[in-house]
Amino acid sequence: MVQGTVDGAGPSVPEPGTTFREFASSDLAKGYLDLTIDTNAPRFVRVEVRSATGEAIALSNPVWLLRGDPAGGIPAGRQVR
């Protein structure tokens, strides 16, 4: 699982504070994995599934967990309410 804060780092601060958590294939024996995500600050979460050799098998789009609307608003085409 890849997650990071929604910090608007931009090109002047290229280190977005992204973290990675790895899980063994045995953790998925049920077919899913329940995770607790800290939402005290806005963040994004996405999933990367890799083979034992590290080859990417599947990647998700990020899920943005915002605490409020971004400063510039949410573009109309991306709004879900």
C-alpha positions as CSV (number, residue, x, y, z in Angstrom):
1,M,0.0,0.0,0.0
2,V,1.3,3.4,-0.9
3,Q,0.1,6.5,1.0
4,G,1.1,10.0,1.5
5,T,-0.1,13.3,2.8
6,V,-1.9,15.7,0.5
7,D,0.6,18.5,0.9
8,G,0.7,20.2,-2.4
9,A,4.5,20.0,-2.4
10,G,5.0,20.9,-6.0
11,P,8.3,21.2,-7.7
12,S,9.9,23.3,-5.0
13,V,9.4,20.5,-2.4
14,P,9.6,17.2,-4.4
15,E,9.5,14.9,-1.3
16,P,5.8,14.4,-0.7
17,G,6.2,12.2,2.4
18,T,5.0,9.1,0.7
19,T,5.3,5.8,2.7
20,F,5.0,2.2,1.6
21,R,3.6,-0.7,3.6
22,E,4.3,-4.3,2.4
23,F,2.2,-7.3,3.1
24,A,2.8,-11.0,2.6
25,S,0.7,-12.9,0.1
26,S,-0.6,-15.0,3.1
27,D,-2.2,-11.7,4.5
28,L,-4.5,-11.9,1.5
29,A,-5.7,-15.5,2.1
30,K,-9.2,-14.2,2.7
31,G,-9.2,-12.5,-0.6
32,Y,-9.1,-9.0,0.9
33,L,-7.2,-7.1,3.5
34,D,-8.7,-4.7,6.1
35,L,-6.5,-1.7,6.8
36,T,-6.8,1.3,9.1
37,I,-5.9,4.6,7.4
38,D,-5.0,7.6,9.5
39,T,-7.2,10.4,8.2
40,N,-6.3,13.1,10.7
41,A,-4.6,14.9,7.8
42,P,-5.6,14.7,4.1
43,R,-3.9,11.9,2.3
44,F,-4.0,9.6,-0.7
45,V,-3.8,5.9,-0.7
46,R,-3.2,3.5,-3.6
47,V,-2.4,-0.2,-4.0
48,E,0.4,-1.8,-5.9
49,V,0.4,-5.6,-6.3
50,R,3.8,-7.0,-7.1
51,S,5.1,-10.5,-7.8
52,A,7.7,-12.2,-5.7
53,T,10.3,-10.8,-8.1
54,G,9.0,-7.2,-7.7
55,E,7.3,-7.0,-11.1
56,A,4.1,-4.9,-11.0
57,I,1.0,-7.0,-11.5
58,A,-1.7,-4.4,-10.7
59,L,-1.8,-0.8,-9.7
60,S,-4.8,1.3,-8.5
61,N,-5.5,4.9,-9.0
62,P,-5.1,7.0,-5.8
63,V,-8.0,7.5,-3.5
64,W,-7.9,11.0,-2.1
65,L,-9.1,11.3,1.5
66,L,-9.6,15.1,1.9
67,R,-10.7,16.9,5.0
68,G,-12.3,19.7,3.0
69,D,-12.3,21.2,-0.5
70,P,-8.9,22.1,-1.9
71,A,-7.9,25.8,-2.1
72,G,-8.7,26.0,-5.8
73,G,-11.9,23.9,-5.5
74,I,-12.7,20.6,-7.1
75,P,-13.1,20.7,-10.9
76,A,-16.7,20.1,-11.9
77,G,-15.8,17.0,-13.9
78,R,-14.3,15.4,-10.8
79,Q,-16.9,16.2,-8.2
80,V,-18.9,13.4,-6.6
81,R,-21.4,14.6,-4.0
